[in-house]
């Protein structure tokens, strides 16, 4: 599933998303060949439904189109386009030249956006389906890690300052929750995705109404049956020449949401790798730096961060394109969408491959985590001391100030590498806390400070993650090796 497209060195620019990062499957979905084959399937599907509803289209004409549908003469198409300056018409002429008996029924009643927009929706549906599977697979990997480490105490941070304790599994569950939200958003869009259908030049279906002798019911039936034939439950009730570009924005936002999620997760991971608690997979012969042989740089996480920025920035195109369309359509969307939408899908695919690879080979160092926890635990424990001393009748604000003063002095001494009493020793020697000395046994046991984190992990997995993953039981076990 995760194999990247392999190309030899070229003397002209090649898209790195295709050369290095995205899967072959996603690259093929948005390839020119798949797009143009989809155009031909749309022309054939239209002719079949029109014939079914009574237009004078003979079965042998449809068979003639099917016989040559997979053999596209691209050189001939290029010749036509050079002359006509119109890509859709160039393909119509080439298709008709291959099947002369069916020439007159190709594109009957349709406009250019019949093939371009409907094809875009088919490719989008396929691309979203692939993203959906890879998100489900990532969620499954995060689920396993969250359960495995649900009771492993680790530092919880606010402002990247040690705050309290949590567990590593709980932190992974937080990441999984964002991935789950992305998956549910992709599912929502797919469940609502509609076809442009057979709407004519400005969306009024006037040309089809003329073809069917003003039979409005047949024109509506044509639209419905054609959408279903091409794999869609429904089509837009109203369109201009194009389907609304608001839909592109919703799709791009969903893809960009995946970028946001994985950028955030890999920021966390890179910080944790920096302090030695976790590590992304590192190959036996992998080189971390050309100058520093000892380096083990988190290049996969950094690549996710890099590609996620590209993905999130592409979403801006969909805002501008949607906002600046005039009336029923203008053409200033076409060139932009031809680049930005495939780029978004390819980038999203690329970071999901990397994320699946990382989380299926993530290395956790419990001893490093434990050492860092124990270094900070005395500071974390003072909150419990404050609660106990207050319950014993002490002045909460005065006690807070005592603990604050002791904590700041010990922390500063540690920063300056100065000798000083430990924080707990100082507190126990303070007469303000004499009333609780006998209640502090086991104070430095980490499990006393992470609350319900393990239970929260189990509840989240059982109540929210498992019901979703049950729909993806076949897709979650895949090979996620990356190429570079």
C-alpha positions in Angstrom: 0.0 0.0 0.0 2.8 2.4 0.9 5.2 1.9 -2.0 6.3 5.3 -3.4 6.5 5.9 -7.1 10.0 5.2 -8.5 11.3 7.4 -11.3 14.8 7.5 -12.7 16.6 10.9 -12.8 15.2 13.2 -15.4 16.5 16.3 -17.2 13.2 18.1 -16.5 11.5 18.9 -13.3 9.6 16.1 -11.7 7.1 16.5 -8.8 8.8 15.2 -5.6 5.4 14.2 -4.2 5.3 11.6 -7.0 9.0 10.8 -7.3 9.7 10.4 -3.5 6.7 10.5 -1.2 3.2 9.5 -2.3 2.0 6.0 -2.9 1.7 4.7 -6.5 -2.0 4.1 -5.9 -2.6 7.8 -5.1 -0.4 9.0 -7.9 -2.3 6.8 -10.3 -5.7 8.1 -9.2 -4.6 11.6 -10.2 -2.7 10.6 -13.3 -3.6 12.0 -16.7 -4.3 8.6 -18.0 -6.7 7.7 -15.3 -8.4 11.1 -15.7 -8.9 10.6 -19.4 -10.0 7.1 -19.1 -12.6 8.4 -16.7 -13.7 10.9 -19.2 -14.4 8.1 -21.7 -16.3 6.1 -19.1 -18.5 9.1 -18.5 -19.2 9.5 -22.2 -20.1 5.8 -22.5 -22.2 5.9 -19.3 -24.1 8.9 -20.6 -24.8 7.2 -23.9 -26.0 4.0 -22.2 -28.5 5.9 -20.0 -29.7 8.1 -22.8 -30.3 4.9 -24.9 -32.2 3.3 -22.0 -34.4 6.4 -21.8 -35.3 6.2 -25.5 -32.8 8.3 -27.5 -31.8 6.9 -30.8 -28.5 5.3 -29.8 -27.8 1.8 -31.1 -26.2 -0.9 -28.9 -23.5 -1.4 -31.5 -22.5 2.3 -31.2 -22.0 1.9 -27.5 -20.0 -1.3 -28.1 -17.8 0.5 -30.6 -16.9 3.1 -27.9 -16.2 0.4 -25.3 -14.0 -1.5 -27.7 -11.5 1.4 -27.9 -12.1 3.1 -24.5 -8.8 1.9 -23.0 -6.7 2.8 -26.1 -6.3 6.5 -26.0 -4.2 7.9 -28.9 -2.4 10.6 -27.0 -0.4 11.8 -29.9 -3.5 12.3 -31.9 -5.2 14.1 -29.0 -2.2 16.5 -28.9 -2.6 17.2 -32.6 -6.3 18.0 -32.1 -5.7 20.2 -29.0 -2.9 22.2 -30.8 -5.5 23.1 -33.4 -8.6 23.4 -31.3 -7.1 24.8 -28.1 -9.7 22.8 -26.2 -8.7 19.7 -24.3 -12.2 18.2 -24.0 -13.0 18.7 -27.7 -9.6 17.2 -28.6 -10.5 14.0 -26.7 -14.0 13.9 -28.3 -12.5 14.2 -31.8 -9.9 11.5 -31.0 -12.5 9.2 -29.5 -14.9 9.7 -32.5 -12.0 9.0 -34.9 -11.4 5.7 -33.2 -15.1 4.7 -33.2 -16.5 6.5 -36.3 -19.9 4.8 -36.1 -20.4 6.3 -32.7 -19.0 9.7 -33.4 -22.4 11.4 -33.3 -23.5 10.1 -29.9 -20.4 11.1 -27.9 -21.0 14.0 -25.5 -24.7 14.2 -26.6 -26.4 17.1 -24.8 -23.3 17.7 -22.5 -20.9 20.6 -21.9 -17.2 20.4 -21.1 -17.8 20.4 -17.3 -19.9 17.3 -17.8 -16.6 15.4 -18.1 -14.2 17.6 -16.2 -16.3 18.1 -13.1 -17.9 14.7 -13.0 -14.4 13.1 -13.5 -13.0 15.3 -10.7 -15.7 14.1 -8.4 -14.9 10.5 -9.2 -11.2 11.0 -8.6 -11.9 12.9 -5.4 -14.1 10.0 -4.2 -11.3 7.5 -5.0 -8.7 9.7 -3.3 -10.8 10.2 -0.2 -11.4 6.5 0.0 -7.6 5.9 0.1 -7.1 8.6 2.7 -9.9 7.0 4.7 -8.2 3.6 4.8 -4.8 5.1 5.8 -6.3 7.1 8.6 -8.1 4.0 9.9 -4.8 2.1 9.8 -3.0 4.9 11.7 -5.8 5.0 14.2 -5.4 1.2 14.7 -1.6 1.7 15.4 -2.3 4.5 17.9 -4.9 2.4 19.6 -2.4 -0.5 20.2 0.3 1.9 21.5 -2.1 3.7 23.8 -3.3 0.5 25.4 0.3 -0.8 25.7 1.5 2.3 27.5 -1.7 3.2 29.3 -0.1 2.9 32.8 3.4 4.2 32.0 3.8 7.4 34.0 5.3 10.4 32.1 5.5 14.1 32.5 2.5 16.1 31.4 3.3 19.6 30.2 1.6 23.0 30.0 3.6 25.7 28.1 6.3 22.9 27.7 6.9 23.2 31.5 6.5 20.1 33.6 3.0 20.4 35.2 1.7 17.1 36.6 1.9 13.4 35.5 0.0 11.7 32.8 0.7 8.4 31.1 2.3 7.9 27.7 -0.8 5.9 26.7 -3.1 8.9 27.6 -0.9 11.2 25.5 -1.1 8.8 22.6 -4.9 8.7 23.1 -5.0 12.5 22.7 -3.2 12.1 19.3 -5.6 9.3 18.4 -8.6 11.4 19.2 -7.5 14.0 16.6 -6.9 11.2 14.0 -10.4 9.9 14.8 -11.9 13.3 14.2 -10.2 13.5 10.8 -11.4 10.0 9.9 -15.0 10.9 10.9 -14.8 14.1 8.8 -13.6 12.2 5.7 -16.4 9.7 6.3 -18.9 12.5 6.6 -17.8 14.1 3.3 -17.9 10.7 1.5 -21.4 10.0 2.8 -22.6 13.4 1.5 -20.6 13.5 -1.7 -22.8 14.2 -4.7 -22.3 14.1 -8.5 -22.6 17.0 -10.8 -24.6 14.8 -13.2 -26.2 15.9 -16.4 -27.0 19.6 -16.0 -26.0 21.2 -19.3 -24.1 24.3 -20.2 -25.3 26.6 -17.4 -27.0 24.0 -15.1 -30.5 24.4 -16.4 -30.6 21.1 -18.3 -32.0 23.0 -21.3 -30.0 20.9 -23.8 -31.2 17.6 -22.3 -34.8 18.9 -22.2 -34.6 19.5 -25.9 -33.1 16.0 -26.6 -36.0 14.4 -24.7 -38.7 16.6 -26.4 -39.5 18.6 -23.3 -40.1 15.5 -21.1 -39.0 16.9 -17.8 -39.4 13.6 -15.9 -37.0 11.9 -18.3 -34.4 14.6 -17.9 -34.6 14.3 -14.2 -34.5 10.5 -14.5 -31.4 10.8 -16.7 -29.6 12.8 -14.0 -30.5 10.3 -11.3 -29.7 7.1 -13.2 -26.5 8.5 -14.6 -25.2 9.4 -11.1 -26.1 6.0 -9.8 -24.4 4.3 -12.8 -21.2 6.2 -12.0 -21.2 5.1 -8.4 -22.9 8.0 -6.6 -26.1 7.8 -4.6 -27.3 11.3 -5.7 -26.4 14.4 -7.7 -26.6 18.1 -6.9 -30.1 19.4 -7.4 -28.7 22.7 -8.7 -25.4 23.6 -10.3 -24.1 26.3 -12.6 -21.9 25.0 -15.4 -19.8 23.6 -12.5 -20.6 22.0 -9.2 -20.2 24.5 -6.4 -16.6 25.2 -5.6 -17.6 25.4 -2.0 -17.4 21.6 -2.1 -13.7 21.7 -3.1 -13.1 23.9 0.0 -14.8 21.4 2.3 -12.7 18.6 0.9 -9.5 20.6 1.0 -10.3 21.6 4.6 -10.7 17.9 5.6 -7.4 17.0 4.0 -5.7 20.0 5.6 -7.1 18.9 8.9 -5.1 15.7 8.6 -2.0 17.9 8.0 -2.8 19.9 11.1 -3.2 16.8 13.2 0.0 15.1 12.1 2.0 18.4 12.3 0.9 18.7 15.9 1.6 15.1 16.7 5.1 15.1 15.2 5.9 18.4 17.0 5.2 16.5 20.2 7.2 13.5 19.0 10.2 15.6 18.0 10.3 17.3 21.4 10.1 13.9 23.1 12.9 12.5 20.9 15.0 15.6 21.8 14.8 14.6 25.5 15.4 11.0 24.7 12.1 9.5 25.7 11.0 8.1 22.3 12.6 7.6 18.9 11.3 7.2 15.4 12.4 4.1 13.5 16.1 4.4 12.6 17.6 2.0 10.0 20.7 -0.1 10.7 22.7 1.7 8.0 20.8 5.0 8.2 22.9 8.2 8.2 21.8 11.0 10.5 24.2 13.6 9.4 26.9 13.9 6.7 29.1 15.8 9.2 28.2 14.3 12.6 28.2 10.5 12.5 26.5 10.2 15.9 23.3 12.0 14.9 20.0 10.3 14.9 17.8 13.0 13.4 14.0 12.6 13.4 13.8 12.9 9.6 10.5 11.2 9.1 8.8 13.4 11.7 10.4 16.4 10.1 9.2 15.4 6.7 5.7 15.1 8.0 6.0 18.6 9.4 7.3 19.9 6.1 4.7 18.2 3.9 1.9 19.2 6.3 2.8 22.8 5.8 2.4 22.4 2.0 -0.9 20.6 2.5 -2.3 23.2 4.8 -1.2 26.0 2.5 -2.9 24.4 -0.5 -6.2 24.9 1.2 -5.9 28.6 0.7 -6.3 28.0 -3.0 -9.8 26.6 -2.5 -10.9 29.7 -0.6 -9.7 32.0 -3.4 -11.1 29.8 -6.2 -14.5 29.5 -4.5 -14.7 33.1 -3.6 -13.9 34.5 -7.0 -16.2 32.4 -9.3 -18.6 34.6 -11.2 -22.2 33.6 -11.6 -22.5 30.2 -13.3 -18.8 29.8 -13.9 -15.5 31.4 -15.0 -12.4 29.6 -16.1 -10.0 31.1 -13.6 -10.5 28.0 -11.4 -9.3 25.4 -13.8 -5.5 25.7 -13.9 -5.4 26.3 -10.1 -7.5 23.2 -9.3 -5.6 21.1 -11.7 -2.5 21.6 -9.6 -3.7 22.3 -6.0 -6.2 19.5 -5.6 -3.9 16.6 -6.7 -1.1 18.2 -4.6 -3.3 18.2 -1.5 -4.2 14.5 -2.0 -0.6 13.5 -2.7 0.7 15.4 0.3 -1.9 14.0 2.6 -1.2 10.5 1.3 2.5 11.0 1.8 2.3 12.1 5.5 -0.1 9.2 6.3 2.4 6.7 4.9 5.1 8.3 7.1 2.9 8.4 10.2 1.9 4.8 9.8 5.6 3.9 9.4 6.6 5.8 12.5 3.9 4.5 14.8 4.5 0.9 13.7 8.1 1.2 14.6 8.1 3.8 17.4 10.8 3.1 20.1 9.9 4.0 23.7 12.6 4.3 26.4 10.8 3.7 29.7 13.9 4.1 31.8 14.6 7.6 30.4 10.9 8.5 31.0 11.2 7.2 34.6 14.3 9.2 35.3 12.8 12.4 34.1 9.6 11.7 36.1 11.5 11.2 39.3 13.5 14.4 38.8 10.3 16.4 38.7 8.2 14.4 41.0 9.1 16.2 44.2 7.8 19.5 42.7 4.7 17.8 41.5 4.1 16.3 45.0 3.8 19.7 46.6 0.3 20.0 45.3 -0.7 17.0 47.4 1.2 18.3 50.4 -0.8 21.6 50.1 -4.1 19.7 50.0 -3.2 17.6 53.0 -1.9 20.6 55.1 -5.0 22.6 54.2 -7.3 19.8 55.2 -5.4 19.6 58.5 -6.4 23.2 59.3 -3.7 25.3 57.7 -4.1 28.6 55.9 -4.2 27.6 52.2 -2.7 30.8 50.9 0.1 31.0 53.4 1.0 27.3 52.8 1.0 27.9 49.1 3.5 30.8 49.5 5.7 28.6 51.6 5.7 25.8 49.0 6.2 28.3 46.2 9.2 29.8 47.9 10.8 26.4 48.6 10.2 25.2 45.1 11.7 28.3 43.4 14.8 28.1 45.6 15.4 24.5 44.9 14.7 24.8 41.2 17.1 27.8 40.9 19.8 25.9 42.8 19.4 23.0 40.4 19.7 25.3 37.4 22.9 26.8 38.8 24.3 23.4 39.8 24.5 24.5 43.5 24.3 22.2 46.5 21.0 22.4 48.3 18.6 20.4 50.3 16.0 18.4 48.4 12.6 20.0 48.1 10.8 17.4 50.2 13.5 17.6 52.9 13.0 21.4 53.1 9.2 21.0 53.3 9.4 18.3 56.0 11.7 20.6 58.0 9.3 23.5 57.8 7.2 23.8 60.9 4.2 25.0 58.8 3.9 21.4 57.6 4.5 19.5 60.9 0.8 18.4 61.0 1.2 16.2 57.8 4.6 14.6 58.4 3.0 11.3 59.2 0.9 11.3 56.1 3.6 11.5 53.4 4.6 7.9 53.1 4.7 6.8 49.5 4.6 10.4 48.4 7.0 9.8 45.5 5.1 6.9 43.9 4.3 8.1 40.3 1.0 6.2 40.0 -0.5 8.4 42.7 -0.3 11.4 40.4 -1.7 10.4 37.0 -5.4 10.3 38.0 -7.7 8.3 35.8 -5.4 8.4 32.8 -5.3 4.5 32.3 -9.1 4.3 32.7 -9.6 7.2 30.3 -7.5 5.4 27.7 -9.6 2.2 28.0 -12.9 4.1 27.9 -11.9 6.1 24.9 -10.7 3.0 23.0 -13.8 0.9 23.8 -16.4 3.6 23.4 -15.1 5.6 20.5 -12.3 4.0 18.6 -13.3 0.3 18.4 -16.8 1.0 17.0 -15.1 2.9 14.1 -12.3 0.4 13.5 -14.8 -2.4 13.2 -15.6 -1.0 9.8 -12.0 -1.2 8.7 -10.9 -4.6 10.0 -9.4 -5.7 6.7 -7.4 -2.5 6.0 -5.5 -2.0 9.2 -2.7 -4.7 8.7 -0.5 -3.3 5.9 3.2 -2.9 5.1 4.2 0.7 5.7 7.8 0.7 4.5 8.9 4.0 3.1 11.2 4.4 0.2 13.4 7.3 1.2 
